[in-house]
Amino acid sequence: MLNLKISNNKAFIELNDYVLQVKNKISATAAATYIIHNDRIVNEWYSGVHDNSKPSRLVDEESQFNVASVRKTFLGFAISLALLEGKVRSIDDLVVDYLNELDREALRHITIRHLLTHTHGLSDLHNRLFLQGTDWKYNNIGVNLLIEIIRKL
């Protein structure tokens, strides 16, 4: 599907192309970028359709999507920014180096990377499902700990 609307701002062509490539790579039906800077839309780009059905509507400025766990994307960005600014030395730093008021024994050996990748093994702050780094299990305890790290920084 061709782009429905292309920003006039040439600065975002590379971004829009990248998002289109990812859309195609993961076989998504749609993609969009929408960037506001200083209360002004500086990039608005849409590609694709709402779903795989034949009469599916094209994605446009009226489209609405459930973005579900978008806060994880923002958290990943916040950790990246903290790395860039030197507030976090490495994603392989121990969580207890940043949240030293929590149970050090329960969080022993768990890194920021484990939280980011859901490989921390925690079921809550005091119980483990598995040893960190040996398995994967989605739950919000890791996300909540990342929020606390960012809040503290």
Secondary structure, DSSP 4 states (H G I P E B T S, - for coil): --EEE--S-GGGHHHHHHHHHHHHHTT-SEEEEEEEETTEEEEEEEEEBSSSSTTPPBP-TT------SHHHHHHHHHHHHHHHTTSSS-TTSBGGGT-TTS-TTTTTT-BHHHHHHT-S-BSSSS-BSS-TTS-----HHHHHHHHHHHHH-
